[in-house]
Amino acid sequence: MVGILAILKAIRRLVWRDLNSIFSISLNNFFLFIVPIASELLQNSSGLMAIAPFLFLFGILLLFPLCADPLNKVPSLRLRLWPLSRWQHLELRVGSLALSPAFWIAMLLLCARAGVIVALVFLLVAALAQGITASLHYAVARLPNLNPLRSIPQFPGRLGGIVRIAARQIFSVLDFYASAILSVAAVAYRLLSPHPDPEAFPICAVLVALGMSTYPQQIFGLDSKAGIARYRIMPLRGWQILLAKDVAYFVILVVLVTPLDLGAGLTFGLVAAAIGRYPSLKLHATQLPWRFVKGDLRFGIAQIVVGTGLGIGNHRMGWSCFTIAAAMYFVALLRGGQWWDRHRCL
């Protein structure tokens, strides 16, 4: 029994560390944009209904990391080496379920008088999400070719390998999926509404671009030390490495915003990449996969304010705002490339 308790304490530390990583959403640009709007809307009686889609979006995306099996955080080899009997494995399984954040959220729902039915429904949804996650993890482990990230094609040219790696990294953070859901919802509104408001689409394009705008602050956040070392020994200039990283970001962004308003969305993306250049190179932050990207508050606010202003301005005043954003991006690209060539490290 003492051994089980010691193992559960170790798992508790892993769960707590993993739970802390989920709070990276608090410095994500999309979250920073929604919070003041939500606080303003909640003062009205209908405010909760206005922000409900965003709460639902955050809830769905965070549900999968919150409902992950605590035992999956332990390396499988180490788990097999523990000298535990079948009963002890059963005790460990039951004890680990009590450490799951989903279990504690269900208890909070009960304490908040949401009702037993609501708590049970949440546990059922959490169990379903955990089952889907475990099944996908098992299938990919047994058949690596089923991993959709491995099917991303090789891009042509000298920079193709870096572009491919960057695309995989973008697809492994929750920011992309938030933007993709927003894009699909906006396209559905355009196609299904009998009289869609044309002024809504540039705003939607800016929202989609804003959802991915934190990533430029962390373009090297998912790279390992070995990956950074490979970049350093490549016969490439600094601006080429940065451009390859940005190409993946811009290609994905263009696909998401083209059905809405390409000019507004791409203008915002150029501003986000330009302002995010400094923190991506000089603020040595790391990023975990399948989380929202954690940015820097100072640069995040600048991305939101300048990007929104130029993005909406591009729609209302023409392509002069796009030209300003493009100039900002190319200056940041050249300056960042020079810094990389001088330091050759992060």
LINFEN-V786382 format. One record per residue. RES is the residue in one small letter. SS is DSSP state (h for helix, s for strand, l for the rest). Layout:
# LINFEN-V786382
res:RES ss:SS
res:RES ss:SS
This chain:
# LINFEN-V786382
res:m ss:l
res:v ss:h
res:g ss:h
res:i ss:h
res:l ss:h
res:a ss:h
res:i ss:h
res:l ss:h
res:k ss:h
res:a ss:h
res:i ss:h
res:r ss:h
res:r ss:h
res:l ss:h
res:v ss:h
res:w ss:h
res:r ss:h
res:d ss:h
res:l ss:h
res:n ss:h
res:s ss:h
res:i ss:h
res:f ss:h
res:s ss:h
res:i ss:h
res:s ss:h
res:l ss:h
res:n ss:l
res:n ss:h
res:f ss:h
res:f ss:h
res:l ss:h
res:f ss:h
res:i ss:h
res:v ss:h
res:p ss:h
res:i ss:h
res:a ss:h
res:s ss:h
res:e ss:h
res:l ss:h
res:l ss:l
res:q ss:l
res:n ss:l
res:s ss:l
res:s ss:l
res:g ss:h
res:l ss:h
res:m ss:h
res:a ss:h
res:i ss:h
res:a ss:h
res:p ss:h
res:f ss:h
res:l ss:h
res:f ss:h
res:l ss:h
res:f ss:h
res:g ss:h
res:i ss:h
res:l ss:h
res:l ss:h
res:l ss:h
res:f ss:h
res:p ss:h
res:l ss:h
res:c ss:l
res:a ss:l
res:d ss:l
res:p ss:h
res:l ss:h
res:n ss:h
res:k ss:h
res:v ss:l
res:p ss:l
res:s ss:h
res:l ss:h
res:r ss:h
res:l ss:h
res:r ss:h
res:l ss:h
res:w ss:l
res:p ss:l
res:l ss:l
res:s ss:l
res:r ss:h
res:w ss:h
res:q ss:h
res:h ss:h
res:l ss:h
res:e ss:h
res:l ss:h
res:r ss:h
res:v ss:h
res:g ss:h
res:s ss:h
res:l ss:h
res:a ss:h
res:l ss:l
res:s ss:l
res:p ss:h
res:a ss:h
res:f ss:h
res:w ss:h
res:i ss:h
res:a ss:h
res:m ss:h
res:l ss:h
res:l ss:h
res:l ss:h
res:c ss:h
res:a ss:l
res:r ss:l
res:a ss:l
res:g ss:l
res:v ss:h
res:i ss:h
res:v ss:h
res:a ss:h
res:l ss:h
res:v ss:h
res:f ss:h
res:l ss:h
res:l ss:h
res:v ss:h
res:a ss:h
res:a ss:h
res:l ss:h
res:a ss:h
res:q ss:h
res:g ss:h
res:i ss:h
res:t ss:h
res:a ss:h
res:s ss:h
res:l ss:h
res:h ss:h
res:y ss:h
res:a ss:h
res:v ss:h
res:a ss:h
res:r ss:h
res:l ss:l
res:p ss:h
res:n ss:h
res:l ss:h
res:n ss:l
res:p ss:h
res:l ss:h
res:r ss:h
res:s ss:h
res:i ss:l
res:p ss:l
res:q ss:l
res:f ss:l
res:p ss:l
res:g ss:l
res:r ss:l
res:l ss:l
res:g ss:h
res:g ss:h
res:i ss:h
res:v ss:h
res:r ss:h
res:i ss:h
res:a ss:h
res:a ss:h
res:r ss:h
res:q ss:h
res:i ss:h
res:f ss:h
res:s ss:l
res:v ss:l
res:l ss:h
res:d ss:h
res:f ss:h
res:y ss:h
res:a ss:h
res:s ss:h
res:a ss:h
res:i ss:h
res:l ss:h
res:s ss:h
res:v ss:h
res:a ss:h
res:a ss:h
res:v ss:h
res:a ss:h
res:y ss:h
res:r ss:h
res:l ss:h
res:l ss:h
res:s ss:l
res:p ss:l
res:h ss:l
res:p ss:l
res:d ss:l
res:p ss:l
res:e ss:h
res:a ss:h
res:f ss:h
res:p ss:h
res:i ss:h
res:c ss:h
res:a ss:h
res:v ss:h
res:l ss:h
res:v ss:h
res:a ss:h
res:l ss:h
res:g ss:h
res:m ss:l
res:s ss:l
res:t ss:l
res:y ss:h
res:p ss:h
res:q ss:h
res:q ss:h
res:i ss:l
res:f ss:l
res:g ss:l
res:l ss:l
res:d ss:l
res:s ss:l
res:k ss:h
res:a ss:h
res:g ss:h
res:i ss:h
res:a ss:h
res:r ss:h
res:y ss:h
res:r ss:h
res:i ss:h
res:m ss:l
res:p ss:l
res:l ss:l
res:r ss:l
res:g ss:h
res:w ss:h
res:q ss:h
res:i ss:h
res:l ss:h
res:l ss:h
res:a ss:h
res:k ss:h
res:d ss:h
res:v ss:h
res:a ss:h
res:y ss:h
res:f ss:h
res:v ss:h
res:i ss:h
res:l ss:h
res:v ss:h
res:v ss:h
res:l ss:h
res:v ss:h
res:t ss:l
res:p ss:l
res:l ss:l
res:d ss:l
res:l ss:h
res:g ss:h
res:a ss:h
res:g ss:h
res:l ss:h
res:t ss:h
res:f ss:h
res:g ss:h
res:l ss:h
res:v ss:h
res:a ss:h
res:a ss:h
res:a ss:h
res:i ss:h
res:g ss:h
res:r ss:h
res:y ss:h
res:p ss:h
res:s ss:h
res:l ss:h
res:k ss:h
res:l ss:l
res:h ss:l
res:a ss:l
res:t ss:l
res:q ss:l
res:l ss:l
res:p ss:l
res:w ss:l
res:r ss:l
res:f ss:l
res:v ss:l
res:k ss:l
res:g ss:l
res:d ss:l
res:l ss:h
res:r ss:h
res:f ss:h
res:g ss:h
res:i ss:h
res:a ss:h
res:q ss:h
res:i ss:h
res:v ss:h
res:v ss:h
res:g ss:h
res:t ss:h
res:g ss:h
res:l ss:h
res:g ss:h
res:i ss:h
res:g ss:h
res:n ss:h
res:h ss:h
res:r ss:h
res:m ss:h
res:g ss:l
res:w ss:l
res:s ss:h
res:c ss:h
res:f ss:h
res:t ss:h
res:i ss:h
res:a ss:h
res:a ss:h
res:a ss:h
res:m ss:h
res:y ss:h
res:f ss:h
res:v ss:h
res:a ss:h
res:l ss:h
res:l ss:h
res:r ss:h
res:g ss:h
res:g ss:h
res:q ss:h
res:w ss:h
res:w ss:h
res:d ss:h
res:r ss:h
res:h ss:h
res:r ss:l
res:c ss:l
res:l ss:l
